[in-house]
Amino acid sequence: MEPQPPQPRNTYVEWNYNSELFAFGKRLGEDFNKEFLQQAFVERSYIISEEEKQKKVGIEEPKILLADNREYAEAGESIISEYSKRYLRTVYPRFPEEGICSVSDYLLSDDVLADIAKNIGTSDLILTPDHPPSAKTLANVLKALVYALNLSSGEDRANMFVRDFIITYLSGKDINELWSIKNPENVLASILEREGKHSVEPRLTGEAGKNTILSAFQVGLYCNKELVGLGFGESISVAKETAAMDALKRLFHTTERAKPIPFDLVLSSDKKEPFANISIEDWCEKNVKAMVTKV
């Protein structure tokens, strides 16, 4: 006999949806308005499926006394995007704006939000015809929850929720891996030229396993006899590229030796600074020291 698929908890006799909603908010330490919280869990597909059920039993104009979470999800996404970017700009003032946006987009991806939503216990509360809920559904519900909290307790509480449950997903991750810089060697050369420095000089500083499938090379980039970047790779060209990336990380203050991102900052909701970080293009063309407020 094959194992039975897991059954939704709302099919159990002792299931009490209102009690579960109340307990959910308390587990998170938040005071949600009941109506706002319930709407955050209602997927449009659920309302459609319920309307179809009523039509099948002869009800020509079905009425479902529920509102779906589409508007909540859209508004919640805006809150997450805005606050995560502000937070990242505060922590990484020298990281180019393209990188800030890329990291924020990562946090807003369905896979990330779905993982967070699942871990805080939303799966059994979502009103959807599908079980288990899809990643898209879980992500939408988490966005909607952010807006429901914003309506219930204000923008500051919603921002703290984003910080504590979403931005903390970056713990242990290298933000440099979440943004790909095209032609890092050219970018580095442009920045050094703008600063009036000599072009970098690559030097082979180590090698092992030459002419084998396990070959490894170490290349150092020097500018004015100073080491500005160090890279490794299976070929000299790859090692040069990783060395250029290392040099850029040092300029952006995002190396592996940098302090880990703090998750206890409080950004005031009535002050929208810092504004956008400088772009990678400005890094190559303008006086960065005059533009970056924190170094």
C-alpha positions in Angstrom: 0.0 0.0 0.0 1.4 3.3 -1.0 1.9 6.1 1.6 -0.9 8.6 1.7 -0.1 12.2 0.7 -0.1 14.7 3.6 -3.5 16.1 4.3 -4.0 19.8 5.0 -4.5 20.6 8.6 -7.7 22.4 7.9 -9.3 19.1 7.1 -8.9 17.9 10.7 -11.9 17.9 13.0 -10.2 20.0 15.7 -9.1 22.7 13.3 -10.2 26.2 14.3 -9.1 28.8 11.7 -9.7 31.9 13.8 -7.8 30.5 16.7 -4.9 29.5 14.4 -4.8 33.0 12.9 -4.6 34.5 16.4 -1.9 32.1 17.4 0.1 32.8 14.3 0.3 36.5 15.1 1.3 35.9 18.7 4.0 33.4 17.6 5.5 36.2 15.6 5.1 38.7 18.5 2.8 40.9 16.4 -0.6 42.4 16.9 -2.4 41.9 13.6 -5.9 43.3 12.9 -7.9 40.1 12.4 -9.5 41.2 9.1 -6.2 42.4 7.6 -4.4 39.2 8.6 -7.1 37.0 7.2 -7.1 38.8 3.9 -3.4 38.3 3.6 -3.9 34.6 3.5 -6.7 34.6 0.8 -5.4 33.7 -2.7 -7.4 34.7 -5.7 -7.4 31.1 -6.9 -9.3 30.1 -3.8 -12.1 32.6 -4.4 -12.4 31.4 -8.0 -12.5 27.7 -6.9 -15.2 28.5 -4.3 -17.3 30.4 -7.0 -17.0 27.4 -9.3 -18.3 25.1 -6.5 -21.3 27.3 -6.0 -22.0 27.4 -9.7 -22.0 23.6 -9.8 -24.7 23.4 -7.3 -26.9 25.8 -9.2 -26.1 29.2 -7.7 -26.0 31.5 -10.8 -24.4 34.5 -9.1 -22.0 33.1 -6.4 -21.0 35.4 -3.6 -17.8 34.9 -1.6 -17.5 37.2 1.4 -13.8 37.3 1.2 -11.3 39.7 -0.5 -8.1 38.3 -2.0 -4.6 39.4 -1.2 -3.4 40.7 -4.6 -3.4 44.4 -3.5 -1.8 43.5 -0.2 1.0 41.5 -1.9 1.7 44.3 -4.3 1.9 46.9 -1.5 4.0 44.6 0.6 6.5 44.0 -2.1 7.0 47.7 -2.4 7.6 48.0 1.4 10.1 45.1 1.3 11.9 46.5 -1.7 12.2 50.0 -0.3 13.3 49.1 3.2 15.8 46.4 2.1 17.5 48.8 -0.2 17.7 51.5 2.5 19.1 49.0 4.9 21.7 47.7 2.5 22.7 51.3 1.5 23.2 52.1 5.2 25.4 49.0 5.8 27.3 49.1 2.4 27.5 52.8 1.5 30.3 52.1 -1.1 28.6 49.2 -2.8 27.3 50.3 -6.2 23.6 50.8 -6.6 23.3 48.0 -9.1 24.6 45.6 -6.5 22.2 47.0 -3.9 19.3 46.4 -6.3 20.5 42.9 -7.2 20.7 41.9 -3.5 17.2 43.3 -2.9 15.9 41.4 -5.9 17.3 38.3 -4.5 15.5 38.8 -1.2 12.3 39.4 -3.2 12.6 36.2 -5.3 9.9 33.7 -4.9 12.2 31.0 -3.7 13.6 33.1 -0.8 10.2 34.5 0.3 8.6 31.1 0.0 11.3 29.6 2.2 10.8 32.3 4.8 7.0 32.0 4.6 7.1 28.2 5.1 9.4 28.5 8.1 7.2 30.9 9.9 4.2 28.6 9.6 2.0 30.1 6.8 1.4 26.9 4.8 -1.6 25.6 6.7 -3.3 29.0 7.0 -3.3 29.9 3.3 -6.7 29.7 1.6 -5.8 28.1 -1.7 -7.1 25.1 -3.7 -3.6 23.8 -4.1 -1.8 21.7 -1.4 0.9 22.1 -0.6 1.0 25.8 -1.7 3.3 26.7 -4.6 6.4 28.9 -4.1 4.6 31.8 -5.8 1.7 31.5 -3.5 3.9 31.4 -0.4 5.8 34.4 -1.6 2.7 36.4 -2.3 1.3 35.6 1.2 4.5 36.8 2.9 4.4 40.1 0.9 0.7 40.5 1.9 1.6 39.8 5.6 4.0 42.7 5.5 1.3 45.1 4.3 -1.2 43.6 6.7 1.2 44.4 9.6 1.7 47.9 8.1 -2.0 48.5 8.3 -2.3 46.9 11.7 0.7 48.4 13.6 2.3 51.0 11.4 5.2 51.3 9.0 7.9 51.0 11.7 6.6 47.5 12.8 6.4 46.4 9.2 10.0 47.5 8.6 11.2 45.7 11.7 9.4 42.6 10.4 11.2 42.9 7.0 14.5 43.3 8.9 14.0 40.4 11.3 12.6 37.8 8.9 13.7 38.8 5.4 16.9 40.8 5.5 18.3 38.3 8.0 18.2 35.7 5.2 21.5 37.2 4.1 23.2 35.8 7.2 26.3 33.8 6.2 25.9 34.8 2.5 28.4 36.7 0.4 26.6 39.7 -1.2 29.2 39.8 -3.9 27.9 36.5 -5.2 24.5 37.9 -5.6 25.6 40.5 -8.2 27.7 39.8 -11.3 30.0 42.5 -12.5 30.6 42.3 -16.3 34.3 42.8 -17.3 35.7 43.4 -13.8 39.2 44.0 -15.3 37.9 46.8 -17.4 35.9 48.3 -14.6 39.0 48.3 -12.3 41.1 49.9 -15.0 38.6 52.7 -15.5 38.4 53.4 -11.7 42.1 53.5 -11.3 42.4 55.7 -14.4 39.8 58.1 -13.0 41.8 58.3 -9.7 44.9 59.2 -11.7 46.7 55.9 -10.9 48.8 53.7 -13.1 47.2 50.7 -14.7 47.5 47.5 -12.8 50.3 45.1 -13.4 49.4 41.4 -13.1 52.0 39.1 -11.7 52.0 35.3 -11.4 52.6 34.8 -7.7 52.0 31.0 -7.5 51.1 27.9 -9.5 50.5 24.2 -8.9 49.7 21.2 -11.1 50.7 23.0 -14.3 49.7 21.1 -17.5 47.3 18.9 -15.5 43.6 18.9 -15.0 44.2 20.1 -11.4 46.2 23.1 -12.4 45.9 26.2 -10.2 47.3 29.7 -10.5 47.6 32.6 -8.2 47.8 36.1 -9.7 48.4 39.4 -7.9 47.4 42.8 -9.3 49.8 45.6 -8.4 49.4 49.3 -8.8 52.3 51.6 -7.9 54.0 48.6 -6.4 51.1 48.0 -4.1 49.0 44.8 -4.1 45.4 45.8 -4.9 43.9 42.4 -5.6 44.7 38.6 -5.4 43.0 35.9 -7.3 43.1 32.2 -8.0 41.9 30.1 -10.9 42.4 27.0 -13.1 44.1 29.3 -15.7 46.0 32.5 -15.6 43.1 34.4 -17.3 40.6 33.2 -14.7 43.0 34.1 -11.9 43.4 37.6 -13.3 39.6 38.1 -13.4 39.1 36.9 -9.8 42.0 39.2 -8.8 40.2 42.1 -10.4 37.0 41.1 -8.5 39.0 41.0 -5.3 40.3 44.5 -6.0 36.8 45.8 -6.6 35.6 44.2 -3.3 38.4 46.0 -1.5 37.2 49.3 -3.1 33.6 48.6 -2.2 34.5 47.3 1.4 32.7 44.0 0.8 35.6 41.6 1.2 35.3 38.3 3.2 37.3 40.1 5.9 34.7 42.9 6.3 32.4 42.9 9.3 29.3 40.8 8.9 26.0 42.6 8.2 24.4 43.8 11.4 20.7 42.9 11.8 19.9 45.3 14.7 19.9 48.6 12.9 16.7 50.7 13.2 16.0 53.1 10.3 13.4 55.8 11.0 10.4 55.6 8.7 10.1 59.4 8.5 13.7 59.7 7.1 14.1 58.0 3.7 17.9 58.5 3.5 20.3 57.2 2.5 19.3 57.8 -1.1 20.6 55.6 -4.0 24.3 54.6 -3.8 26.5 55.8 -6.6 26.4 53.6 -9.7 29.2 51.5 -11.1 29.4 54.0 -14.0 29.9 56.9 -11.5 32.6 54.8 -9.8 34.4 54.8 -13.2 33.9 58.5 -14.1 33.4 60.7 -11.0 35.1 61.7 -7.7 33.8 58.9 -5.4 35.2 60.3 -2.2 33.1 63.5 -2.7 30.0 61.4 -3.3 30.2 58.8 -0.6 29.1 60.0 2.8 30.4 57.0 4.8 33.7 55.2 4.0 
